[in-house]
Amino acid sequence: MTNPQTFDNLATWRQSFLAKGMVIAPESFPFIVVGNKLDMEKENRQVSQIQLQRFCQENGGLQWAETSAKGNLGVEEAFTKLAERALARQEEMTRKMEEQSVSQRAIEREKNKRLGKLENAHSQPKSRRSNNCSC
């Protein structure tokens, strides 16, 4: 909150983390922007809440929190927000994986069913097969 250069680097740091971390579904990765030094807000604030809110909205609706590590203000709440987002994302990814697995099993069953019919058609004795050849 007291250093605009740090705030200006947020987007670059986020993109670097996503790229280097090879994050799956980066749009839902549980980032939270934490503005620290809330205890110095009145005398040294350089990044406004409006700037912070705009940045978060423009970057996928990120959550944000303002804290003071020195005064232990809002720190626990920031970590709680982050943990809740991480758990919600994990649950969503697990649900999607389960849906894909169910879908894949259904495709495999259908494929095996078709293969079974083909195998049965090829394994019938020649006398039972229809033969239109007049050889």
C-alpha positions in Angstrom: 0.0 0.0 0.0 3.0 2.3 0.5 5.0 1.3 -2.6 3.5 1.9 -6.0 6.3 0.1 -7.8 5.4 -3.1 -6.0 1.8 -2.6 -7.1 2.8 -1.9 -10.6 4.7 -5.2 -10.8 1.8 -7.4 -9.7 0.6 -8.4 -13.2 4.1 -9.3 -14.3 4.8 -11.4 -11.2 1.4 -13.2 -11.6 2.1 -14.0 -15.3 5.6 -15.2 -14.5 4.3 -17.4 -11.7 1.6 -18.9 -14.0 4.1 -19.5 -16.8 6.9 -21.0 -14.7 4.5 -23.0 -12.6 2.8 -24.5 -15.6 -0.5 -23.9 -13.9 -3.5 -25.8 -15.1 -6.5 -23.6 -15.5 -4.7 -20.3 -14.7 -8.0 -18.4 -14.9 -9.1 -20.1 -11.7 -5.8 -20.2 -9.8 -6.4 -18.9 -6.3 -4.5 -15.6 -6.2 -5.2 -13.0 -3.6 -3.7 -9.5 -3.7 -2.6 -8.5 -0.3 -1.9 -4.8 0.4 0.4 -4.7 3.5 1.3 -1.9 5.9 -2.3 -1.0 6.8 -0.8 0.5 10.0 0.9 3.1 7.8 -2.1 3.9 5.7 -2.9 7.4 6.9 0.6 8.8 6.5 2.1 6.8 3.6 -0.6 5.3 1.4 0.4 5.3 -2.2 -2.0 2.8 -3.8 -5.7 3.6 -3.4 -8.4 1.0 -2.8 -9.9 2.1 -6.2 -6.6 1.2 -7.9 -6.6 -2.1 -6.1 -10.2 -2.9 -6.9 -9.7 -2.0 -10.6 -6.6 -4.2 -10.8 -8.4 -7.2 -9.2 -11.4 -6.8 -11.5 -9.3 -6.5 -14.7 -7.3 -9.6 -13.7 -10.2 -12.1 -13.4 -11.9 -10.9 -10.3 -9.1 -11.5 -7.9 -9.8 -11.3 -4.2 -7.9 -8.7 -2.2 -7.2 -7.9 1.4 -5.4 -5.1 3.3 -3.2 -6.2 6.2 -0.7 -5.1 8.7 1.9 -7.7 9.5 3.3 -5.4 12.2 -0.1 -4.9 13.9 -1.5 -8.4 13.0 -4.4 -6.8 11.3 -6.3 -8.7 8.6 -3.5 -11.3 8.2 -5.6 -14.3 9.3 -8.5 -13.2 7.2 -6.3 -12.9 4.1 -5.0 -16.4 4.6 -8.6 -17.7 5.2 -9.8 -16.1 1.9 -6.9 -17.7 0.1 -7.5 -21.1 1.7 -11.2 -21.0 0.8 -10.5 -20.2 -2.8 -7.9 -22.9 -3.0 -10.3 -25.5 -1.6 -13.1 -24.4 -3.8 -10.8 -24.7 -6.9 -9.6 -28.1 -5.8 -13.2 -29.3 -5.4 -14.2 -27.9 -8.8 -11.1 -29.5 -10.5 -11.9 -32.8 -8.8 -15.5 -32.7 -9.9 -14.5 -31.9 -13.5 -12.0 -34.8 -13.5 -14.7 -37.2 -12.2 -17.1 -36.0 -14.9 -14.4 -36.6 -17.5 -13.6 -40.0 -16.1 -17.3 -41.0 -16.2 -17.6 -39.7 -19.7 -14.4 -41.6 -20.8 -15.7 -44.8 -19.2 -19.0 -44.4 -21.1 -17.1 -43.9 -24.4 -14.9 -47.0 -23.7 -18.0 -49.1 -22.9 -19.6 -48.1 -26.1 -16.4 -48.8 -28.0 -16.1 -52.2 -26.4 -19.7 -52.9 -27.1 -19.2 -52.1 -30.8 -16.0 -54.1 -30.9 -17.8 -57.1 -29.3 -20.5 -57.0 -32.0 -17.8 -56.9 -34.7 -15.9 -59.8 -33.1 -19.1 -61.8 -32.9 -19.9 -61.2 -36.5 -16.5 -62.4 -37.6 -16.5 -65.4 -35.3 -19.7 -66.9 -36.6 -19.3 -70.2 -38.6 -19.3 -69.6 -42.4 -22.5 -71.6 -42.8 -24.4 -69.1 -40.6 -23.1 -66.0 -42.3 -25.1 -64.6 -45.1 -23.2 -65.1 -48.3 -24.4 -63.4 -51.5 -21.6 -64.8 -53.6 -22.6 -67.4 -56.1 -19.2 -69.0 -56.5 
